Amino acid sequence: MPEPSTVNSLMGAIAGTGRDARRGGYSRPVYSTPELELREWFTSEATSRGLAVERDANGIIWAWWDLPAGHDGGAPSGADARRGALVTGSHLDSVPGGGAFDGPLGVASALAAYDVLAAREAAGDLQRHRALAIAVFPEEEGSAFGVACLGSRLLTGAIDTARALNLRDASGTTFADASCAQGLDPDAMGRDAAALARIGDFVELHVEQGLGLNGEEYTDAAGRGPAVAVASSILGHGRWRFSVSGQGNHAGTTLMSDRADPMVAAAQMVLAVRKTAAAQSDARATVGRLEPVPGGTNVIASRVDFWMDVRHPDDAVTAAVVERIHGQAQKIAAFEGCTVTMTEESYSGTVHFDAALTRALQGSVQRTTPGAPALSTGAGHDAGVLAAEVPTGMLFVRNPSGISHSPEEHVEDDDATAGTIALADTLEDLL
């Protein structure tokens, strides 16, 4: 086994992978060259530690720290000994122009936490009673194929497999074809009951994607919040695609009064999204992507597609906000001589993490971060998808900028180290 690595040295080793010169930050869509390089990096790091690395039918990488054969008076080795294992991990893909920490921090922290635990076991301070695995989930962000947490959704059956395989990226490549190119068999993809049975508990560490840990109720006299928090819940959230159709035409010969311009209609709809969400307490609605067809500067578009993200703690309110926006979009389209269709691409209801596991995480984290709070989050995670099948919990590491999905996302070295120790203590207590 190599010398134990710090989470900061591990993060430093991948700091040059997937940098985006145009957007800033990192662009690491699933199965792109940068994301594949990160998957190879993880495999190398895990293998060098003696972990047994496997890739399942859905493209999830598992690195296993198995129990010794005959552990606990003859407990079986191999696959049977993995049943009910403790699992941690996260993802390596990113949004376009994303930050350095969203996803990779959880993977690097898991490797560094393993180093801490292995050293404790070698010193006789840790006696494990179940196996540990580090998991890396593909397409968590949905930046390539449009559905977030696609790997964990396939694993749990939370998405219809045929629908998942027919998702297309911006170039028109289906997820089935992209998976085939990576040596996966589309016919074998989908819900994996055997893999789920191997997960006894799942704990995901993630950079905080907001200012919760910097809130006035938690900060000290110097204005610094705790390094680590425990997650309590994830807001319900979903993605919807609007297709606004009008009449494509020549920009120079078509009078303004003769136009049915879907771009004008779409622009008004985007403003309606903001206004509707702002009128509803605790709602968040965003249009972050808009694509005109055919997209020429001197062409009146024939169609404009845009994608909307809506979130709220109450699933009924989320549905009501979406329906109000849809109704306004239909009125706007009719006024502009256009039509509009809305399609739900993904939805995840509000998730409350397992209460017993959350209490256990709070007890473990208190050893290194007294006063660590429990925070809800508006960001989706693989832990939220897995929560329907197995006990799950999350740890958040402080982000002093409060900014995420952006190059300005940040974690200080000391906080990253504190997060690793908190994760190691949590895993030790659960092992």
N, C-alpha and C positions, 0 to 999 in steps of 0.2 A: 504494500500500500504506500502511495506517495505521502510526502509531508502534508498534513492537513492544510486545506486552503481556507482563506477568509472569503466571505461573501464579496468583499470589495475587490479582491484579486480575481475572483471568478468573473465578476461583472466587467472588470477592466480588460479581461481577455477577449471579450466579445464586443467591446466598445466600437470597433471599426466595422462591424458586420452590418450591412444593410443601411448605411448612412444615405440619406436622400439629399443630394446636392440642390435639387430644385425646391423642394418643400421645406427643407430643414428636418432635423430629427431623423427618424428611421422609418423605412417602408419595408416590411417583412411579411408580405402576404403568404398564406399557406402554400407550400410546395414551390415557392419561388427559390431562386438561387440563395438569397440570404437566409431564408428560413430553413432550407435544407442544410446549409452550412452550420446553422445553430443546432439542428438535430444531430448532425455528426459530432459537433462539439460536445453535446450532452452525452451521447453514446460513448465517446472516448473518455470523458471524465468519469462516467459511471463504471465503465469497464476497468479503468485503471484502479478503481477502488475495490475491485473484486465483485461488484454487483452483477447479477445475471440480467442481461438486457434482452428484452423481447419486444417485438412490434405486433400488435394484434390486428385482427381483420379490419378494424376501423381506422387504422393508422395511428393509434395511441401507442406511445412508447412506455414500457414499464421496466424499471430497474429494481431488481429484487435483492433485498438483504434477508436471505432465508435463515431459518433456525437450523442449528446443526442437527444432523441425523440423530435420531434417538433422544432428542431433547425432551425433558420432563418425563423421563422413565419410559421411553419407547414411543413417543409421539411420531407419527409418520413424517417422512421427509418428502421433498418434491412438491407437486401441485397440491396434494391434500393438506400439507402443512401451511399452505398459503391461504386457506379458507379463513375468512374473518380477519384478514391482515389489516394493519394500519397503513393508510396511504396518504401521502402528501404530494405536492407538486402544483403545476400551473400550466402555462402555455408559452410559446416562443414567437408566435406570429404577432403582427402589429397592425394598427390602423395606418393609413397613408400619412406619412410625416409625424408619426407618433413619438412618444418619449422613450427613454432608454429602459425604464423600470417596469412598465406595465406588462406583466407576464414573466419576463426573464428574471426579475428579482425573486419571484417565488421559486423558480427552478434552481437558481444559484443558491438561494438560502437553504433549500432542501439538501443540496449537495454538501454545503458547509455544515448544516446541522447533523448530517450523517457523520461527518468527520468528528464532530464533538461527541456524538454518541458512541462511535467506534472506539474513541480514546477512553471514554468512561467504561466501556465494557472491558477493554484490555486492562484497565486498572482495577477491575473487580468491583466497580461502583454501579454497574448496570447489569441486571439479569433480565433478559427479555423472555416474554412468554408468548409472543406471536411475531410473525414476519412483518417486515416493513418494506414498502415499495414507494418509489418516486415515479409519478406519472406525468407525462407531457402530452397534453391534449392538442390536436390540430384544429385550426380554423375557429379559435375562440372568438376572434373579433368579427368574423363574418365579412372581412374586407374584400375577399376574393369572390365568394359565392353567395354573399348576401344574407346568410343565416348565421347568427352568432352561436357560439358553443356547439358547432356542428358535430365535433367528435363525441362530446358527452351526450348530445341528443341522440346520435346513432347508437351509442353504447346502451342507453336506457330505453330506447324505443320511443323517445319523446318526439321524434320526427318520422314520418313515413319514409321508409328506405327508398322507395321508387322516386318519391319527390326529391329527396336529397341527391340521388344519383343524377337527376335531370336538371339540377341547378346549373347555371352557366355563369362563367366569369365574363369580364368585359370583352374578351376576345372571342367569346362564343363557345369556349371549351366547356364541356360538361364536367361535373364533379366525378362522374364515372370514368371519363377518359383521363382526367388528371390523376385519379387514383390508380388506374391501370398503368400509367406512366411511371408510377412509384412502386410497381410490382404488387399492388393490391388486387384482390379479386372482388369486383363489385357484387358478384353473386353471394359472397360470404359476409357482406357488410350488413349491419343492422343490430338489433337488440342482442346482447350477449349475456345471457343469464349466468353462465359459468364465470365470466369476468366479474360480474356484479357480486356474485357470492364470495369472491375473494376480497371484497372490500368490507371490512368490519366498521371502520370509521374513516372519514376523509377530512383532512385539515389542509386548507389552502392559505398560504401567506401571500399577500398582495400589497403593492403600494396603495396608500389611501388616495382616492381620486376626488378629493375635496378638502375642505378646511376644518373638518370635524375635530381633529386633534390639535388644531390651533385655536379652538374656541376659547372665549374668555373664561369659561368655567373650568378649563383644564390647564391653562397656561400659568407659568410661574412668574415671579417678579421681573424676570428678564424677557418675558413674552414667549417663552419656549414651552411647547406642549409636550406631553409624554411621547416616548418613542413608539409605543405600540398600543393598539386597541384591539378589542375582540368584537367581531361582527355580531349584530343581533338579527338583522333582516336585510333583504334586498327588495327594493321597490319593484312592483309589477311594471313591465315594460314590453314594448313591441315595435315592430317596423312595418310600415305600410308604403306601398308604391302607388303613386297617382300617375295616370297616363292621361294627358290633356291633348285632345286631337282637334285640329283646325284645318285651315286650307293653306298648304304650302304655295308660295308664289314669289314673284320677282320683287326685290326690295325697292327697285327704282321705278317700276311701271304701275305698281298697285297703289291706288289712292288710299289714304288713311281710312276713309269712310267705307271702303270696299273690302276691308280686311277681316278675317276671322283668325286672329293671331293667338296661338296657344301660349306663346311666351308672355304676352300681356296678361292672359288669364292666370297663368302659373304664378306670375309675380304677385298678383293680388291674393292668390291662395296662400302663398308663403307668408304674407302679412297677416292673413286671417289665422294662420296657425299660431303665430306669435300672440295675437290679440286674444284668441280663445284661451290659450294656456295661461296667459297673464291674468285672466279674469277668474281662474279657478285656483284656489289656495292649494299649494304644494304640487301643482302640476308642472311638468317640464315637457316642452314640445320643441322639436328641432328639425329643420330641413338643412341637411348638410351636403346633399348631393343633388344636382340637377343636370339633365342631359337633353339638349335639343336635337331633333332629327330634321334635316340632315346635318345641321351645325355649321352652315356657311355664314360668313359675315354679311354677305349681300343677298341672303335668302330669308324669306319669312318661313319660319319652321312649320312643318306639317304636324309635328307632335313634340311635346315636351314631357319627359318623365322626371318626376322628382320623388325623393324618398323621405319619409317622415318618421321620426322617432318620438314616441310619447311614453311618459312615465308618471306614476302616481302610486302612493301607498295603498290606495283602495282600488281594487280591480274594477269595481262597478263605475267608479269615477273615471278611470282610464277609458273604459268603453264609452261612457257618455261624452267625454271630451272628443274622442275620435269621431263619434257620430255627429256631433255638432260641427266639427271641421268638415266632414264629408258633405253635410247639408249645405254649408256655405260654399264649398267648392262647386257643387252642382249649380247653385244660383249664379255664381260668378261665370261659370262656363257658358251657361245659357245666355247671359247678358252679352258675352263677347262672341256669340255665334259658334261656340265650341262645344265639345262633349268631354266628359271626364269619367274615368273608372278608377276605383280604389281597390287594391288587392292587399290583403294581409299576408306578409311574408314570414313573420314570426311573432310569437307572443309567449311571454313567460309571466305567470301570475306572481303576486307578492309571495316571497319565501321567508318564513321564520325558521332560523336555524335550530337544530335539535337542542332542546332546553338543557338536557343533562350534559351533553357534550360541551355546550357553551359555558355552563357552570364550571366544568372541569378545566376548560381553557382559561377562564378567568382566574381560577385558583393557581394554575401553573404560571401564568404571566405575572401575577402579583409578586412573585419572588424576585423578579428583576425590574419590573415596572410597577411599583406601588401606585395605586390609583388609576391604573389603566381602565379607561371607560369602555362601555359597550356602545357601539355605534351602528346605526342603520346606514345603508348605502343606496345610491341611485344607480350604481353600475352593476351590470350583470356579470356572472362568473360561472365557470363550470361547477363550482360547489353548489350553486343555486339549482342547477339542473339535476345534479346527483342527489340533492336533498329529498327528492320524491322517492328514492330507492334505498338510501343508506343514511345513517347519521352523519351530518356534515357540519363543519364549523370553519371560521376564517379568522385570521389575524391580519391587521392592517399596520403598515409601517408609515410613520409620519411623513407627509409631503409638505415641506414648508411653503412651497409656492401655492399649494391648493389647486394646481393646474395639472390636468392629465389629458391624454390623447393629443399631446402637443410637445414640441421640443423643450418647453419650459418646465415640464414635469421633473421633479427632483427628489432625491433622498440623500441625506447627509450620511457620511461614512459611519459615524458613531451610531446613528439610528439604525442603519442596515445591520451593523454588528449586534445591536441590542435585539433586533428582530430575529436574527439567527439564533441567539441564545434563548429567547422566548420560545421559538419554534422547537429547539432541541429539548428544552425543559418540558414543553407540552408533550412532545412525542415520547420522551422518557416516561412520563407519568402514565401515558396511555399504553405503552408497551408492557 
